[in-house]
Amino acid sequence: VAGLFRGVLEPRAEVPEEIRKDNDEFAFIMKLMGETKDRPEKIRDRFNSEVRKRREKFTKLQQKDREGFNNEERKSREAFLKKLKEDREDFVDDKPTPDDRKEFFSEQETKRREYFADQSDKRRDFESQMRERQTTFDAYIRETTSEFNSEHRAYGERFRQWEKEKKEFDQSKSKHEKEQREQRAAAREAGQGQQGQVGG
């Protein structure tokens, strides 16, 4: 059975493997900040988009497991009640004595109480697992986001410094190229002036 619980309640809740195995994308996003290339806003947008995908995927997995549990619970209840009904009909067909009837229905009532008490315990265990899994997932997202924010702040500072240095470099380069053009133009003018003097 696909889903978080694989058809049984696990002893403790963990972030589903379906979610954790996607960590390559988070690792790639963190790697992007190893190079001063993309704007910080672009990297944050990509990270936020990935977090949204994780949340949507987790919610779907939770819903799928809840639907699976509810279906199994319903099937079990229907089968149990059907069996009680069949047992009653078979018993009544045998025309039991009043004492036998009293004992039979008392036993049926005991079975019913025990069954629904057991079902109630299973439901509580399931809901507890679901809450714990949600708590674990939320903590996982918080930790990942905190790590990202820390790296992103440092990256933002590096990027701004890189932009500043690049701007200064571009301005210096532009100034240098302008000076070279002016020097070449002056040299050409000087050369033309000398040729004019010789010709005169």
N, C-alpha and C positions, 0 to 999 in steps of 0.2 A: 504494500500500500504506500503510495507516494505521500509526502507531507512531512511535517515537522516531527510527528511522533511515531511514524512508521507503523501505525496500527497498535502501538502499545505506549503506555505512559513511561517516559524515561525517568530515571531516578532524580535527575536535576536538570534544570533548564539551562540551555546554552544557546548562543547565537547560532542559528541554523547554518549548516555547511553550505547550503545554497547561497547564503549571504556572504559568509567568510571567504569562500573560494573566489569571489570577485575582487579580492584585495589587490589583485594585479593592477586594476585601474587606479586605486588610491595610490599605490606605489608609483605608478607612472606619473600621476599628478604631482607627487612629491618630487619626483625626478626632474620634472619640468622646472622646478624652482632651483635646480642645481646649475642651470644656465640662465644667464640674464638675457632672455630673448623675448618672451611674451609679456604683455602688460599685466600688472597684478590683477586688474579687474577681470581680464579674460580667464586667468587661472582660477580666481574665486568663483566665477560663473560656472566653470567646468566642475569644480568641486561641489558647489551647491546642487548642480544638476545630478551629479552622481549620488549625493545624499538622498535627493528626492527619489531616485530610482531604487535605492536600497529600501527606503521606507515603503514605497509602493509594493516592492517584491515581498517584503516581510509581511505587510498587511494581507496580501493575497495568500501567502503561506498559512498565516494564522486563520484566515477565513476558510481555507480548504480543510485544515485540520478540524476546525469547529464543525463544519458541515459533515465531515467524515464521522466525527464522534457522535453528532446528533443522529445521523443515519443509523449507525450501529446501535445506538441506544434505543431508537424507535423499533428497529427490527427485533432486537432482543425482547423488548417489552411486548410486542405483538405476538412473538412466538410463545412467550411465557403465558400470556393471557389466553391464547388459543389452546395451549396444552391444558390449562386449568379447566377451560370450558369443555374440552373433549373428555377429560377425566370425570367431570360432573355428569355429563350426558351418559357416559358408560355406566357410571355408578347408579344413576337414577333408573336406567333401563333394567337393572338387576333387582328393582323393587326392594331396597334395603329396609331394615327395621328402623324404628325411630332412634334407637341407641346408636346403630351403625351410622345413620344419617348425621346425628349430632357429632359423632367422633370424626366423620369424614369432613364435614364442613369446618370443623374446628381446625383440622390439619391443613385444609386449604387456606384458611385465614392466616394461619401461622406462616405457611409458605409465602403467601402474598406479602405479609409484613416484612419477612426476612429478605425477600427479593427486592422490594422497593427501598428498604434500608440500605441494602448493598448498592443499588443503583444510585442512591443519593450520595453514598460515600465516594463512588467512582466519579460522579459529577463534581463533587467538591475537590477531589484530587486533580481532576482535569482542569478546572478553573484556576486552581492554585498554580499548576504548571504553566498555564497560559499567562497568568499575571507575572510569574517569575521570569518567563521567557521575554515578555514585553519589557520588564525592568532591566534585564540583562542586555537586551538589544538597545534600549535607550542609553544605557551606560556606555555601550560600545560606540554608539554614534557620538556621544558627548566627548569621549576620550579621543576619538579620531578627529573630531572637529577642533578640539583644544590643541592637539598636536599640529593640525594644519594651520590654525590661526597663529601659533607661535612661529612656525616656519614662514608663513605668509608675511608676517610683520617684518621679519628679517629680510625677506626677499624684496618687499616694498622699499625698504631703505636702500638695499643694493641697487634696485632698479632705478630709483631716483638719482642715486649717485652716478650710476652709469649714464643716465640721460644727461645729467649735468656735465659730466666729462665729455660725452659725445658732442654736446652742444658747443662746449668750449673748443673741442678739437675741430669741429666743422667750421666754427668761426675763425679759428687760427688758420686752418687750411684755406678758407676762402680769402682771408686777408693776405696770406702768403701768395696765393695764385693771382690776386689782384695786383700785388706789388710786382710780381714777375711780369704780368702783362704790361704794366706801366713802364717797367725797365726795358722790355723789348720794344715798346712803342717809342720810348725816348731814344733808344739805340738806333732805331730805324730813322727817326727824325734827324739825329746827329749825322748819320751816314749820308742821308740825302743832302744835308746842309754842306757837308764837305765836298760832295760831288758837284754841287752848284758853284762852289768857290773855285774848284779846279777848272770847270768849264768856262768861268768868267775870265 
